[in-house]
Amino acid sequence: MEYIIYCDESDADGQFYGNFYGGMLVRSPDLEQTVELLESKKAELNLQRELKWQRVTGNYLDKYLEFSALLFDLIAKDKLKARVMFTQNIHRTGPYDEYRREYKYFLLYYQFIKHAFGLRYAPAAEKIARVRVYLDKMPDTREKVESFKDHIESLNKNAAIQRNRIMFQKEQIAEIDSKDHVLAQSLDIILGAMQFRLNDKHLEKPKGQRFRGKRTIAKEKLYKYINSRIRQIHPGFNIGVSTGTKGEIRNRWHHSYRHWLFVPAGAEIDTSLGKSKK
């Protein structure tokens, strides 16, 4: 058994929410069929270019809706597990020291990989279950990226992960080009939809115009469809808070879709940065 995790991030400094990190996990027995289904749907829809949230327009909306329908069918069946983590601007911390300021991107990424999928609550494997991590190309120096990979590999020292016989290997943590991986493209759609709605981009109007643009309207329709599919999994789902566990902590693993509002330790609330004040 292998767990293959595709990761991406976006919108570090949104108007209300920032530091968006997303992940898509697939078990190795499901990988080939899942990729084949999604690639076949892309071909059927004649979506030859890389799928990206930024490419959603009125002309392509129906195709993205149909692709998203298949994607969420797979998530609903737990063939894929999707996770989104983000911070909210109202949570203010004191000034970062030099290290935390310089490595903030990697520190948050580490927390996401360590906790978002609830690997510590996964069923213990009979044999070692290895984890492959595919990262979208990281915007930093080789030295920092290699140090980050070392820290991910060090998760093997975590007692709960050891008990579950899960293993990270540095050579299995790789940067990829998302245009070659349909699961990374699928993640971009979900992550884009969430940062779009949480930061009220659905309300934006072109400068000097009274009405929203057609692209914005198309993106809102796709977001609403995605949200409706998540609500089939989690009735009453709220995109702006951490998804509950329904009284069972192991659901951090078992749930096929979850959100995580990351609140830094010691954070204070500044309501002047909230939506109502804007």
N, C-alpha and C positions, 0 to 999 in steps of 0.2 A: 504494500500500500504506500502510495505517495499522496501528499496534499500539495497541489499546485496553486499558488496564490499570485494573482496579477494585481499590481498596485499602481495607483496614480494619485496625483494631487492637483489642486487648482485653487484659484481665488484666495490667495493668502490674506488679502486686505479688503474684504468686502465691506459694504456700507454698514451692515448689521452683524454679519457672521463672516468668519474667515478661517484660514488654515484647513481647507477641505482636503481630506484624505479618503480614498476609496479603495476597496479591495474586492476581488472576486475569487472564491475558492472552489476548486473542482477536485474531486477524488480521482486518482489515476484510472480506475476501472471505467469511469464515466467520461474521461477526457476526449477520446477519439470520437465517440458518437456525438457528444455535445458540440465539438468544434465542427464536425461534418454537417450537423443540422443547421447551425448558424451560417456557415459558409454557403450551404445550398440555398438557404433563404436569401442571402445577399445576392447570389447569382440569379435566382428566380425573379427578384425585384429589380435586377439590372443596376444594383448599387455597386459600381465598379471601383469607386474611390473609397478611401478610408472613411469609416463611419465616425462622425464627430458631432458633438452637440452644436458646435458653431456652424455646421453645415445644414442645420434644420431650417427649411424655408417652406413657404406655402406649396411650392411645386413638389417638394419631396416629403411633405408631411404624411401622406397616406402610406408611403413606403416605410418611413420610420415607425409609424404606428403598427404596421403589420410585423415588422422586424421585432419591435418591442413586445408584441403579443407573444411571439415564440419565446423570446428571452424570459419573460415572466412566467410562461408555462413551465420552463425548465427550473426557474427559481422556486415556484410553487411546489414542484415535485421534489425539491431539495437535490436536484442534480447539480445546481449551482448554489453557493452561498454568497450573498452580497452584503457588504458593510460600508457605511459612510460615517466618518468622524469629522467633527468641526468644532470650532470655538465660537463663543458669542461675545461681541464687543463689550457688553455691559459688565463682563467679568474682568476686572482690572487687577493687575498685580503690581507690586513695587518695581522699581527699576531693575532690569536684568543686569547681572554681572557680565563681564566681558565674554566669558565662556558661553553662558546661556544665550546671549545675544547672537554670538557668532554661529552657534550650533543649534539654534531653535528649530530650524527645518528638520534636522536629523533627529533631535530629541523627540519631537512630536511623531515623526515617522516610526521611531523605535516603539513608542507607546502604542501606536496603532497596530503594528505587527504583533506585538506581545499580547495585547488584550482584546482587540476588536472581534476576533473570531472565537474567542473562548477556548483556545486550544487546550488549556489546562483542564477543561471539562469534557473534552472529547473522550469517547470510549477508549479504554486502554487497548492498544494493538497487541496481537499475539506475537508478531515480530516487529522490528523497528519500523515505524512509519516516518519516512523522510519527508522533509518539506522543501519544495522548490519555490523560490520567490523571484518573480519577474517584475522588475521595476521599470517604469518609463524612464527614459534618459534623464539623469539627475543633473541639475544646473549648478555643479560645483566642481571643486578640484578632485583629481584622482586620489590624492592623499586622504581627503575627507570621506570620499565614497568608500575607500578601502577600510578606513577606520569604522565607518558605519556598518559595513559587512561583518567586521570582527565582533561588534556589539550584538548583531543579530545572532551570530553563531554562538555567542556566550549565553544565549537563552537556554542552551542545553544544560546549564548548571541549575536552572530553575527546578525545584523539587517536584512540583506538580507536573511539569512537562516531562521530567524524567520518569515519573510514575506511569505516565501514559505512553511511554516508549516512543516519544516523538523526538526527532533529531533534525537540527538545522546543520547544513554544511556550507561553508563559505563559497566553495566552488559551484554550489547550486543556487547562489544568489547572483542574479545577472541583470544587467540593463538591456532593454529590448527596444526595438522600434515598433510602436503600436500598429503601424500600417501592415505589419506582417502577422498580427495576432488578433483574431476576431473577438476573443474574450476581453482583451484590453480595450478594443473599440466599444464593446458593449458596456464596459464599465464607464467609459467616457460619457456615454449617453445618460446613465443614471446620475453620475456625479455632477454633470452639467445641469441636469434638471433640478437637482436639489439646491445648488448654489444660486441658480436663476430665481427660484421661488423664494428662498429664504432671504435673499438680498433685494427683493421687490423689483427685480428687473422686468417682471411682467407688466409693470406700470409705466415703464419708460416710454417717452415720446420723442421723436426726432426734434432737434432744436428748431423752434419756430413753428412747430406743427401742433394742431389741436388733437390729433388722434394718434394712436399707436401705429407703428409700422407693421406691415404684413408678416415680416419675419418674427417679430415679437409675439404676434397673435398665434402664429403657427407653433412657436415654442411653448406658449402657455397651454395650447391644446394637447401637445405631447406630454407636458408635465402632468396635466390633469389625468390623462390616461394612465401614466405610470403610477400616480398617486392612487388611482382607483384600484389598480392591481395590487398595490401594497396593502390597501385596506381590506382586500379579500383575504390576505394573510393575517393582518392585524386589524380587526375592526376598531374604529376610533383612533387609528394611527395619527400621531402628531409629529410632523417632520422636524420640529424645532427642539425636541427633547430626546433624551435617551429612551430607547425602547425598553419597556418593562420586561420582567422575566416571568410574570404570572406566578410568582411564589416559588419558582424552581430555578435556582442559580445555573443549573446545567443548560438551561435554554439559551444561555449566551453562546453555546455551541450549536444546540439543536435547531434554533430558529434559522430559517433560510434567508431572512432579511432582517437587518437591524440598523438603527442609528445610534450614534454615541456623541452626546454633547460633552466635550472634554472641558472640565472646569479645573484650572490650575490650582494646586494646593495654596491655601492662603489668599485666594482671590476675594476681592470685595466687589460689591455690586454698585455700578454707577448708572443709575436709571436715565441720566441725561443722554446716554448713548443708545437707548432703546427706540423701537419703532414709533411708539406713541409720542415721544418727544420730537422725533423728526417730522 
